């Protein structure tokens, strides 16, 4: 059976380079988590959990060794094209650029200036800007964050996506997967989404990542189930099928969470999905569900579990600190906030910076507070910018001898 045959909802379309002009990108979603489910079975295909950029790759980039970083990631592309690695491994390599680190963007810009026809450099900057988008969206706990910033970062990624297609339309499936992932955000017509999906699956009908992204973009539960049934007819392994079933259940949970029943109805489905495949992304979804329900202890357990699975995800550390605060354990929140700050989370940096200025929860440390606030402000955190402006105004008014910060002299907590 041709797995592509039943996928279309409309007439055949030709996917051209110009299609990218209608796209805005983003990958890994925000998420939530809850109580620990039964031990998960192994799933195959891919995970949206971001492992981070390999230390040696980061060193090459920051040391301005653009020939080295170009060779490293072109090697990844060659390995994929030669069949040595699958699309999941390739995706993970590039998704490591989703770092909340102010040093990354100028380094990526310089890499592209040095190698303007580099497919790898363009794809790396796409993933970096995707990370910025999701960081903006996650900026507010329990809310949608900075949606304007989210969209702005995605649109900033569009020229690189277009340039990558123009450099070589035959390059890896990950480019089309990225298009497919973002199509629903832009309200693309179903026919265009079908065309992208068909082209992607024509390259590799056994790509679990593509099938899961297709389910994610389906929108309505009936369409999700329809595509999952088609995927089950393809000769996939049992672990691959489990990965698709995991996605199907998770998406039904998200649909319930957005509906009248709300997060309470979604929690059991997230737990079912985790029982099939344990991923940091669904733990994130469960964390958010518990947060919206005010279930602090389950939220803390979920954040701790997510950290064990994805210790380099700053968001999880921030959530652990935040839920400890909600339980009136601010001293215990300091260590998770420190970890989140070290991983580049601007919200945690601003939080710790405030505390170090106030001297109520931690010892006053003006120098470190300013360093944290400057880092958070450089990353776009408005609270940090406000605190720095207030501090600067106060220091201008006070004589040198009176410049030690006094408890309560800076804006108080949220």
Secondary structure, DSSP 8 states (H G I E B T S, - for coil): --TTGGG-SS------GGGGGG-----S---B--S--S------S---------HHHHHHHHTT-HHHHHHHHHHHHHHHHTTSS-HHHHHHHHHTT----HHHHHHHHHHHHH-TT-HHHHHHHHHHHHHHHHHHHTSSTTS---HHHHHHHHHHHHHHHHHHHHH-TTS-HHHHHHHHHHHGGGT--HHHHHHHHHHHHHH-TT-HHHHHHHHHTT-SHHHHHHHHHHHHTS---HHHHHHHHHHHHHHHHHHHHHSTT-HHHHHHHHHHHHHH---HHHHHHHHHHHHHHT-HHHHHHHHHHHHHH-TT-HHHHHHHHHHHHHTT-HHHHHHHHHHHHHTT-HHHHHHHHHHHHHTSSS---HHHHHHHHHHHHHTT-HHHHHHHHHHHHHHHHS-GGG-S--TT-S----
